[in-house]
C-alpha cells in the first residue's frame, strides 16, 4: 500500500547508474490504528486536530476517510462506520479495500485512546519526511534542468523558501502556553531592562526620547518609518542603523557592537557609505564625492573610514530584491555572524513579492511584502525597520503632518506593522512658500523659518505595545544627520 519513488542517479555520461527503488516513508498500520481510534471515540479529534490534516496520511483512501470524518465532527455529528458508510458506498478507492467492511475493521483495530496524539505525531513526522523527499527531488530535477530563468541563486532561494514554509506548516508544538511560562519570559525581559537601569529592552536607536517611547527596537517587531520624498526618512534610517552599530552590547563576557543588515533598494552602498562618513566627520558628502576637501578634511575622512570599517554594518544594494532573497541573505548573515540585531529595508515599495503571488494588484503585492517582512522578524527574532512612501494626499491638505491613512496601500502596512512612525519637517514645506523679499510677509516668513529650521518630528502614530507620541529631533541637512535637540552638535547618547 506504500507509494514508491524512483530516484535515478543521473550521470553526465548517461543514465546507467540507477539506484534501487525505495518506498516513501509511511506506516499504513499506524494510520489504520489512528483512524480506528477516531471512529470509536470522536473526542480524540481534539487531540490530533492541531497535529495532522487529511494530507498527512500517505494512503489516498485514508485521506478521504479522515476528511469525511472531520466534516461530520466539525458539523457536530457522529463519525462512525455507520454514518460514513453512505458516503463511501460508491467510492471505488474504498471499494478496493472492502468498502463499508473496511470501516468496521478500522474501528475494531482501534488503538488505545491515550495514544491518539502519539500516533498522530508519527503520521505527521512521516508526512514531513515525504515532503522533504519531494522538495529534494524537485531541487535535483530543477538543478539538472535547462530553464534559463532559473539560475543557481534563484534555485537556492526557492528551495530555502519551500523548506521554510514546510518548517512553519510542520510545527506541531504550537497552541496554548501556560500563563506561568509566558510570565517567565516577560520577567526575563524586565530583568534584562532592570540590569541596564531600565534604559532599553531592544536595539538602541541613538535618540533618547525615541528610546524611551519604544524601549529600543523590539525583537520580532515590524516597524514602519514613512514620509514624503525629501523628508529624510532614508537619512534617519541610516542614522538609526549607524547608532545601533556603534552602541555596545554585552555578548558573553565581552562588549561588542550590534550587527545590522541594511538593504538599500534605492541608493548604492557607496552612497550610503558616503552619508555615514559625512555624519561622522562633519564634512558634507557632496564635497567628499567631488574631492573638494583639504588635507585636514581628507585625514578626518580617512581616519573615520578606518574606525567605521570595524562596525557590524552589512549593506546589500540589490535593486528590486524579493522577500525570498531578503530572507535568505538575512538568514545567511545571522548564520555567519552568530547574531543579527536589526534589519533595515529602504524601501518596501521597491521590493518584489514572492514569485508565486505576483499579480497585477499592487495592493495585494504590498500586502504579501509586509506580511513577509513580519514573518522574517518573527522567524529570525529581530526587529525589521522598513521605510515606506506616503501618498500624495498629504500635499492636498493644509496641515501636511502625515496620518495613517496616508500610507500607500495603507490597509496591509498598518495592519501588519507593530509600530508606524512618520518623519515630518515643517521647514521643507515652508521654504517653498517664500514671499517676495522686502514684503511684510517675507519678514514673517523669515521669523517662522528661524523657528522651524533644522527641526524634525518623528510621529509615532501606532505602537502595538506602547504609547503614541511625537519626538522632536534636530536635522543637519548638509551632513544628513539627525540628533536629539538637547544634544545637537554633540555626540550621540551612549545607550
Secondary structure, DSSP 8 states (H G I E B T S, - for coil): ---EE--B--BTTBS--B---EE-S--HHHHHHHHHHHHH-GGGHHHHTTT--GGG-SSHHHHHHHHHHHHHHHTT----HHHHHGGGTT-HHHHTTTTHHHHHHHHHT---GGGHHHHHHHHHHHHHHHHHHHHHHHHHHHHHS--TT--HHHHHHHHHHHHHHHHHHT--S-S---HHHHHHHHHHHHHHHHHTTTS-SSB--S-HHHHHHHSSB-TT-EEEEEE-TTS-HHHHHHHHHHHHHHSEEEETTEEEE--EEEEESSS-HHHHHHHHHHHHH---HHHHHHT---HHHHHHHHHHHHHHTTS-EEEE--TT-BHHHHHHHHHHHHHHHS---EEEEE-GGG-B--GGG--S-HHHHHHHHHHHHHHHHHHHT-EEEEEEEB-GGGGGSSS----GGGBTTHHHHHHH-SEEEEEE-HHHHHGGG---TTSHHHHHHHHHHHHHTTEEEEEEEEETTS--EEEEEEEETTTTEEEEGGGTTS-----
